[in-house]
């Protein structure tokens, strides 16, 4: 009985660690430092009840663009012909369709999606999924080709 209690005490913090993490996002230069919790950013920019996807731009320079993206249901299948992207799941869960594969994604999972690779995300949770997404090079929203 004692061992079961210890296991439960260990699993509870692990279970709640991601969904309640106040992980910080930092950026800056010699003049100014940006620091804000990702959950605070989401709370300041909530996805609307009738919105499927909410994109929150964070940073950009000539090498890339950083966003927080919230997905209530699913993305349309698509490719980015000239952009690689890195996705870090911050909350929620779902299935990343990457090429012909279906990859289960949950908090703290990371996916690298090379340019030209067919992909889309389907949220399987009850709340919107939230991801930190980095596009390389800088992304202006135009390099998206929807596929059937």
NORNORCOR-V609070 format. One line per field, one symbol per residue. ss: DSSP state (H for helix, E for strand, - for the rest). psi: psi as a letter, one per 20 degrees, with the letter a starting at -180 (. if undefined). burial: # if it has 9 or more other C-alpha atoms within 8 Angstrom, else .. A space follows every 50 residues. Layout:
# NORNORCOR-V609070
ss->???
psi->???
burial->???
This chain:
# NORNORCOR-V609070
ss->-HHHHHHHHHHHHHHHHHH----EEEEE----EEEEEHHHHHHH------ --EEEEEEEEE--EEEEEEEE--E---EE----EEEEEEEE-EEEEEE-- EEEEEE---EEEE-----EEEEE-----EEEEEEEE--------EE--
psi->hgghgggghghghggigghjpkpqpqrrahhqpppqqhhggghimqpqhj pgpppopfqqaihrqpqpppogfqqqprqohjpqqppophqarapooocj qopppapiqpppoqqipprqpopjrirpqpqpppppappjihmpoqr.
burial->...............#.##.....#.......#..###..##....#... .###.....#...############.#####.################.. ....####....#.#########.#..############...##....
